[in-house]
Amino acid sequence: MPVLAARAHDLDTESAFEVLARARVLEAQGRDIVHLEIGEPDFPTPAHVREAAHRALEAGETRYVQSAGLPALRQAIAEDIRRRRGVETRPERVVVTTGGKPVIFYTVLAVVGPGDEVLLPDPGFPTYASAVRFAGGVPVPVPLRPEAGFRLRPEDVADRITPRTRLLILNSPSNPTGAVMPEGDLRRVAALAAAHDLWVLSDEIYLRLAYGPPLGAAPSFYALPGMPERTVLLDGFSKTHAMTGWRLGYGVLPPALVEAFVRLVVNSVSCVPPFVQAAGLAALGGGQAHVEAMLAEFAARRQTLVAALGAIPGIACAAPDGAFYAWVDVRALGRGSAQLADGLLQKAGVAVLPGTCFGAEGEGYLRLSYAASRETLAEAVRRIGAAVAAGL
């Protein structure tokens, strides 16, 4: 029997989809499941965005287009970067991708060789480490400490830089913790990147989903002086515009990486469908009331959910600074995160993620997505409270 290449085992699956699959099995058996595992806005894609895609389809925009993206969309993204981050960039530095994850893989494949070390947050989005291992690199977790509010500390980054360090991955606002790095810490990390000549991947997919003040404001690493020349900015449409299934993201790149990125697009997916790009152009070019309304609702859910969870004995939950995840401290319950998450799914019908899905430092925590209605969240808290009271 032929065997798989070793690299096939280096790719992890994303735990949220694993838990979703298990929850669907229970639903097929007649169980009622509350879904708080998937990081997906529960709002519909805005009507003007859907209509733009429909018009493009009716106009026959269904063929191959430029691998780096439609010029009009690249231009619109460059203008959006200038408007929201205050950074002048050229559309030639923008590469449109099938969601945000390809930007992670393309960056790692372009700059990381066998044995190169990559600093990444722990807890952090699991695809980071998966992509590094797949490329033959060595993931080096940088702990996000509870006493620091789960914000990446510059001194912890400095302690882990070696002559083999090639790339630093940042994520603010953070998945899973919702933490936002203050600008002062970002500047100190930028100084480290410059001093050690590191590439940086700044995952800012949740940047507009920050609670400020003001609402929607968070500092951007990419906007710091000198950083666009060594930083890949990851952003996209899934979270901000409720377009998860459209698979539309982008990277804004240092000039030295553009050709490598385009070659990776050509060799993997050829291009992003033009009608999807037309939808993205409408999302950026139309009014932004849908973003503001969604963020205001997330802010209200955040306040209600954090208070309700904190009222359950043995559970603590600090208010996240951004994204739409509650990072729930369950250490006082005296059980492992995976055991608790499994118990909540099997016994209470609440699908959540154990913190260990995001790294070893996630032990003792659960991630709950509040991209669900207030009624759904209230039912989830009721079930969680009852399960904890019953000893799970």
C-alpha angles and dihedrals in degrees: 000000000000115000131223122255113259092246090064088069092051092070115086124202118241107260095217090065092046091054090044090054091051090048091051090054090055091048090052087056090056100265121142108231128190108213116218096141104085122076096221127127111242091215121104119252104265115269096238089054093051091046092053090055091048092052090049091051092048089050090056097251092154103111136092116294135180111313093226091054139269111309092232092054093045089051092049091050091050090051091048090052089053093046099046103028101028092235122133109221136162123240088236087072092057121091117187115218141185094264129318100291095074088060088059093049096041092050093049094044091048099050110018123081132183110302095010114136125233122196113217137166122267113229089035145132104301095223090072095066092037092056092047093052091046090056091050093254129132118246111220110195117217108204119237102212126214091223089059093049089254090291117143108255118217091221091057089052091049092051092058101046113111135167087269094057109117107159139025120203119206129185120187123189084035133230113233104014103038090226120153120208114230116239093247092059091045089055092051090050090048089055090053091050091051095044093051096036094238130168112233131207109200110195104202098161091130097042095116092045094072127124098221128155094274102041110254096022127121132145118263121221089203090061094060117109113275096003099106088067093061103022134087109209113212117201138138150158105268100090104024097046101028091247103132096138094046090071099216124151139134147208126220106208146193107254091249091065102045098087092047091051093049091050090052090051091049092050097044113032105354093220146337111268109266095229089056089051089050088057090051091051089054091048091056097037101045129071117298098218090113091059093047093048093048093049092049090053092048089051091053092047090048093056094047096043096047091051093047094048092047090057091063111094111248095020129099128181129181119206110261118234094219148353118044104276131111111213100208122202109218098160092115090063089069099226134106118266094241092051092050094047091049091048092051091051098044100037106025102028094235117133113210135148126251113235091238089072084076099046142297092290089064093073110123095031140089127205117222121185114218092195085116134091121281089246091053092049092049091052091048092052091048091052094044092050092049092048093050091048089052091051093248 
